Amino acid sequence: MHCASEPKNRDCSNVWWRSRKVWAAGLSLWALALLLPRPSGHPPGAAHWPPRTFCVYYGRWDSARIAQAHAYELIIAHPGKKLEAFNADLVSRLRSGADGLPGNDDDSLVLAYVSLGEDEDPPPGPVPMPARFLDRKRLLQKNGFLAMGEDGLPQEVEGSDGIPDRNGAWGSYYVHPMDPEWRGLLEQRLDQLARRGVDGFFLDTVDVQPDLQAEMVQLIQILHQRYPRLRWVANRGVELFKKQPAQMRSCLDAVVLESWFTQWNWSWGRAVVAPDRAENERLTPIFEGVTRLYLDYLDPQQPDRGQLLAVRAGHEPAFWSHPFLDRLETLPVLSAKPLPNPNFEVSRLADGRVQINPACEVAVEGIPLAGEEGPWAVGAARQLRLRRVDPQGNVSPSQFVDLAPRSDDWRAAWSVQELDQRVRVSWSGGELGQLWLGDQPQRIQPTDVQGHSPLTLSELKTDRLYWLAISFPGGSPDRVRPFRTHDVTPPASPSEVQARRHGSYLTVTWAPVKDRDLAGYRVYINRAGASLTLPYTRVAETNLEVKVPPEGLEIRVTSFDTGNHESQPAREITLPPP
């Protein structure tokens, strides 16, 4: 401190002393603060709870999407693997509502996605597998490499092979919930997200194997204690609520009931009524005490959109989306007035199908049949539920029509295996069967393919949606179902593969593969004589440089397509120890 004149030296000295004492006290308080437990998170913002509207969005954020998100009171967002572009400024803009001012009624709550039961980053190459990953499935091998099934995908059986078990739908890997390293990684992630200002966390992948469910509940409790003042929402967790309902309710503010009424069929590329919809509705009371949010999937352009919307009528808050969760559009809210009900005329055709006028929804045992125009293949149904449905999901009162039984109705359960330009239909029992085929559910016709199980339909177009039913030869068809042919042929194997060491590093190169649905390449680097390990993945690059141990190595390079069909390695390269 500087004093202007000598006569005030004594006063300056006193001021300096008092200031030093203030600084000392401040430093003491700061040091004490370091010893205290960390803050448990800021209280959630001024937005409504429970929310009347919510969205789940995993896409990229820009000004237009931020503006769209302001229509929702609760925003569940994916921060990205490395929290890229999910900074405090973005969180603040999402939370502050359309007026951009925090602390008023148009604010939104922002929850960050966190995966508890799966991880995306197991280490590839000849390194030990971290203890957090599950290894309960063994990939079958043939001639030193993966054995592929008729569907072009790797075959696996129960057992261990040193490779983490993979969720084939999303490409992530299953973990032990209470592994110490995994718990530490999750706590670091929560801390990073809390510092960015989120209002809470959305816990995904909590549905784990039965012997890991107690661990998952324990993990949720531990993480909740870290930030008890924030909002906690889980994705489903049905078995956890069944076994430890009190513990789950004490940690969670809400549960997202994903695919509770409709689910996405990846093979068919469209939404369908969830097969366990009735059981889901029966289980709803186990979530008593927490807010229920319904997340279902739908393509707004699919012909039976209205039927699927009507399945979930009366259940809110609700959000419909594509399964990639990269859209924020809201579907119309159902109107309060039911549609008027016409007088339906029902008649049987000679082939056993049913024709109904005017156009309507036809349901058997509570499950809507495909299409709004007949004729319908109703199988052995004795009663039909009929009602009008508009594209917004508004419905008329139901009418029930009894049908006389038919002696030629197919009753055996049957399954469909979808292949590239063919489909195989199998059923149990010794009955003779006949296949029906069409490009629309109301256009199926009997084919000349008949006989004992299994039956194969060939010479179909690749990647095309068809409709299929089965009957006794000359009989009436069972309920029709869709199937899609798939390209199960992998891309060509990479050629011109080269590998060389330089010091402690290895460089692998190969020639590019030309294929219309090529997704990338995989490079397997294993210790000589050892089993396969996780490969390194390359998307567009045709080279790889990695650090490797000073041991003998075996190198294989494959290509794979968008359906995860993988080629065989062109040739194996063996390198001796340096």
N, C-alpha and C positions, 0 to 999 in steps of 0.2 A: 504494500500500500504506500502511496506517495503522499507526504504532508507538505502543504504549500509554504509554511513559514515556521521558523524556529520556536517562537513563543508558544506554539500549539503542540510542541513535541510530546508533552505529557498526555494531552488528549488523544493524540495519534497513537501513542503507545497503548492507551486503554482500549481504543477502538480495535487496534490490531489484536490485543489479547482476547477481547470478547469475540472477535471474528474467528480466532484460532479455536476457541472453545466451541463455537457453533460448528465449525468444520469437523472438529474431533467428534462431536456428538453425532453429526450426520454420518461420518465414516463408521461409527459404532453401530448405528441403526442399519446401515447398509450391510455391514458384516453379519449382524444378527439376522437380517432378512435372508442372507445366503444359507443360513442354518435352518430356517423354517421350512416346512413342507411347501412344495410348489403350489401355485394357485390351481384351483380345481376348475378353471374355465370361467369365462364371463357368463353372466346369466343370458338366456336367449333373448332375442330382440322383441320388439313390441308387436310382432305379428300374432295372429289369432292362434290359440290352441284350445281344443283340437282344430286342425286345419279343415276348412270347408272345401278346399281344392288343393291338389298337389300334382307334381310332375316328376318324372324320372328321366334324366337326360345325361347321356354319356358322350355326346358329340362335342365339337369345337364351339367355343363361344366367340361371337362377334356382337356388334352393337344391335343388329336386328334380333338375334336370338336372346340377348339380354332383355330387350324390350318385350319379346314374347313371354319370357319367363316371369315377368312382373305380373302376369295375369294369375299366377298361382301363389297361394299363401305359404306353401311348403315346396322347396326346390331340393330335390336329391340329385347331386351332381357327382360325376366321376372326376377326380383330380388328376388322373393320368398316373402311369407307373412311377414316374419320377417327379410327380407334382408339377410337371411342366405347364406353364401358362395358367396355373391355378394360384395366383398370388393374392395378397391382401386387398389390392385394389379391385380385382374382379369380385372377390367375395363381398366387399363393401358395396359395389354397384348392384350386385344381385340382392343384397339384403335391404337396400335403401328404397326399393319400390320405384314406381314410375316418376315420382317427383324428385328423386335423388336425395331426399332429406331423411336421415335416420330418425327413428324414435316416434313415428306416427302410424296411423292405422293402415297405410298402404304398404308397410314393410313386409318382407318375406323372411321366412326362416330358411337357412341354407345348411343342409346336411351333406357331409362328404362320405363318399363310398369307401368302405374298408372291407377287404376280404379276410375272413378269419380261418377258413378251412382249406384254402388253396393258395398256392404261391406260384408266381410266374417265372422264377429265376433260379432253377437248379443249375449248378455249374456243369457245362459240357466237358467232354474230353476225359483223359486218363487221370482223374482226381477222385478222392473219396467222396461219396455221397453224403451231404450233411444229414445229421440225425433227425432233422425235423420232417423229412419227407417219408411218406408211406411207401413200402415196397411189399405188396401183398399179391401182386399179379406178375406172372412170368410170361414174357413174349416168346412164342415158339420160334425156333430157328431151323433153317434148312440150308445145307451147304455153307455153313458159317455166316449166314445172314438171316434177316427176318423172313419168316414164312407168311405169305399172304393168303388170305381166304379167297373164295370165289368172288366176294364183293370188292376185292382189290385192297383190303385193309389188313393190318397186322392181326394175327391171331394170338390170343392170350388165354392162359389157364391160371388156376390158383397156384401160388408159389412165389418165390423170390428170385430175382435175377440181377440185383444191384442197380436197376434202373427205376427211378421214381414212377409211381402209378400216375397216369395222365388222365385228365378229364378230356375225352376226345372231342366234346362239343366246343370247348373254349380254348383248349391248348394250355391250360394251367395244370398244376400238379398238387395232389392231396398231401396234407401235412398232419402231424400230431399237434392238436391244439395247444397243449401245455408244454411243448418242448421249450426249454429255457431260451434258446437262441431265437426261436420264432416269436415268443412272447416279447423279447427285447426289441425285435424288429418292429412289431406292432406298436409298442409303446413309443418308439421313436417317431413312427408315422403319425400317431395321434398327437404327439407334442408339436410336430411340424404343422399339422392342420389346425390345431388350436391356436397357434401363433398367427395363422393367417385370418383368424376371426370367424371360423365356422360356428354355427349354433349347435352342432352335434354331429352324430355319426350314423351312417346307414350300414349295418352289419350284414354282409352277404356271406354265402357259403357256410352257413351255420348248420345245415343239414348234413350230418356226418354219420358214419357207420355206428351201429348200436353200441359197440364197446368203447366208442370215443365220445358218446353224448354227455356223460358226466364231466369229462374234461372240458368240453365246449362250454357247458354251463359255468364251470369254474373260471374259465378264461373270460367270459362275458362279465362275471362278477368282479374280477380283478381289474379289468379295463374300466368298468363303470366307476369303481372307487377312485380312479385317477382323475376323472372329470365328472363328478356326480351332479354338477349344476347344469350340464348341457343336456340336450335331447338325445335319446338313444332309441333307434328304430331297427328292428331285425327283419330280415327277409324270411318269411315263413317260420321254420323252426317248430314244426308240428310235434315231432317226437319229444323235443325238449320241453314244450309246454305240457305234454301228456305226463312226463315223468317228474318234472320239477316245476310245477306251475307257480308256486309262491316265489321261488328264486327268480324265475324269468320275469314275473310281474314287478318284482322289486327293482329290477334293472332297466326295464323298458318302458318307454312312453307310448310306443305304437308298434304295430307289426304290419308289414306289407304282405298281403296275401297274393303272391304272384301266381298267375295261371290258375286262379281259383275257379274261374268259369270257362275260360277259353285258353288254349295253348297253341303255340306255333308248331306246325309240323314241318320240319326242315326238308323232309323228302318231297312233300307236296308243294312247298313254297306258299302256304296259306294257313290261316288260323282254322282251328276246329274246336268243337265243344270238348272241354277237358274230360277225358274218360272217367275220372274220379270226381266229377262235379257233384254228384249226389252225396258221396261220402264227405267231400269238403264242406258242404252245407251242414251236414250232420255234426261235423267237428267244430263249427264256428264257435259254439259256447265255450270251448276251452280257452279262448282268447279274451274272456270276460275280464274287465279291469284294465285293458289297454286299448288304445284307439286302433281301429281296423281300417286299413287303406287297401283298396283293391286295384291291382295292376294286372291287366290282361292284354293280350296281343291280337291284332287284327290288321288286315290289309283293307283300307277303306274302299278299294276298288273291287274286292272279291264279290261275286254275285250274291252270296248269302250273308252279306254284311248285316242286314236288318235282323236276320234270325239270330246271329251271334250277339248283337247288341241287346236283343230282347232277353237273352239267357240271364243277363245280370241286372235286369230291371229292378230298381228299388234299393240297390246297394251302392252307397256313396260314403266317403269320397272315392272317386274312381278315376283312373287314367288308362287310356288305351294307347298302344304304341306298336311299332315294329320291334322285333326282339333285339335289334342292334341298339335300340333306345337312342336313336339319333334324330328324333323328331319331337316337335313341341306343339303340333296342332291339336286343338281340342275338338272332339266330336260333339255333335249337338246333344243337348240335354233332352231326355224324353219328355214329351208333353204330358200334362196331367190327365187329358181326356182320352179314354180308349177309343180305338177305331170302331166304327159300326160293323156288326157281324152279318154277312150275307147268308142266304140259304145255300148250303153246299149240295151239289149233286155228285154222288159217288157211284162209280160203276167199275166192274171188273172187265178186263180185256181177256181175249182167249188165251194169252200166254200167262195169265195169272197176275199181271201187274194191275195197278189201280189208277184210274183216271178220275180227277176231281176238278170241278168247275164251280166258281171262278178260281184263278190262281191263288194259292195260299201256302202256308207252312204246314207240313205234315210231320208229326212226331210219333215215334213208336217207343213206348216205355220211357217217355220223357225226353228222348233224344231226337232232335230234328233230323229229318232225312234231307239229302242234298237236293237243291233246286227248289224253285217256286212254281214250276210248271211240270205236269206229268207227261207220261205216266210214271208212277213210282213203283219200284221193286220193294215190296214191304216184307218179303220173307214169310215167316210163319206167324206174323202178327195177327192177333184176334181183335185188337181195338186200335183205332187211330185217333190222335188229337188233332183237330183242325182249327186254324185261326189265321186271320189276316195279319201281315207284318209289313210295315213300310220301311224304307231304307234307313230311317232314324231309329228303328227298333221299337216303335210304338205298335201295340198289338190290340186285337179285338178280343172279346171274351172267347174262351175255348169251347169248342163243340167236340163231343166224343161220338165216334161212329164205330159200331160193332161190325166185324167181318166174319163171314162164315169160314170155317177151317177148310183147307185144301189138303188132300191126301198126298200131293206131290211136292209139298214145301220142303226145302232143304233145311235141316236142323243141325248138322254137324258143324263144330267150330273149324274155321279155316284160316290159314295165314298166307301172306304174300311175301316172296323174296324178290326185291327189285334189282334188276341187273341192267346191262347196257342196252341191248335191243330186244330184251325178252323179259318175261316174268314167270316165276315158278309158284304155283299154288299147291299147298299141302294141307291135308286134313287127316284126322285119325279115323280108324274104322275101314271097313272093306267096301263101302258104297262106291258105285260108279258115279262119276261127276261129269258135268258139262260146263264149260266156261262161256260167259257172256262178256262182250267187250263193246266200248263206245267212247267217243271223245267228249260226251256230255252225259250226265247221270240219267237223263231221260231218253238217251239215244242208244242204249245198250241193245245188242242183238246177239242171239246164240251163235257161237262159232262151231266149227267142226272138230274142235279139240275136246275130246271126252275120253274117259277111262278111269283107272284107279290112281290114287295119290302116289307121287306128285304129278301134276300136269304142267306143261310148259307152253306158253304162248311165245312165238318167235316172230322175227321179221318186223318188229315194231320200230318206230322212230326214236332216236336217242334224245334224252332230256325232254320228254313230252309227257304231259299229264293225261292219263287215261282213267276210265271208270270200268270197274270189273265186278262181276257177280258170278255165283256158281249155283247150279241146280242139278237135279237128277236129269239124265238124258230125256229131253222132251218135256221136262217139268217147268215149274215157275221159278224165277230166280230169287235167291236170297237177297238181303239188303245190299245195295250197291255200295262200293267203297272206291276211293281214288287210289291210284298209285302213279309213281313217276319213274320212267326209265332213266338210268344214270350211265354216264361214261365211266366205267370202272377200269379202263385201260390206262396204266400209268404212262407218263412221258417216256421218251427214249432215255437210255442211260447216257450220262455224260461221257465224252470221249477226250482223248489227248490229256489224260490226267497225269500230272507231274508233281513230284514232291521232293524237296531237298532241305537239308538242314543248313543253318548258318548260325554258328554259336549255339546258344540255348533256344533258338527259335526255329520253327518249321514253317515253310511256305508251300502251299498247295495251290495249283492252278489247273484249270480244265477249260475245254471249249464250250461255248454256250449251246444250250439245247433249244431248238425251235419247236414250240408246241402252243396251240391256241389258248390253252388254259394252264400254262406253266405258272406255278406259284413261287418256285425257288429251288434251292439246292441244300443238301445236307452232307456234311463232311464228318465221317466217323474216324476218330483217332483213338486207337486202343493200344495198350501194352501188348507186345507180341505174345500170342498164346492165350491171352485173357479174353473174357467175354465182352460183348459189345457194351459201350457206354453211351450216354446221351450225345447226340451229334451237335456240331455247330451248324447254325442255319444262316444261309445267305439268300437274299431275295433277288437282287439284280446282279450282284457281283459274281465274278467267276474266279475268285481267288480268296485265299485265307492265309493270314499270318498269325501264329500263336506261339506262346512259350510252351515248351514241352519238357518232360523229364529226360535225363540222359540214359535212356533205355531203348531197347528194340521196340519199334512201333509198326502197327498195321494201319494203313490208311485206305478208306473207301469213300467214294463220292457218288451220291445218288441225286436224282431230280424228283420233284413231287408236284402235283397239280392242285387246283383249288379244292378238290374233294379229298385231299390228303392221300391220294393214291401214289405210291412211291415206287420208283424203278428199282431194279436190281443194280448193284454197283457194276460199272463197266469192267473194271479189273482191280484187284487188290495190290497195293504197293507195300512192300515190306522194307523197312529201313533198319539196318543193324545199329547197335549202340555206337555212339561217337567214339 
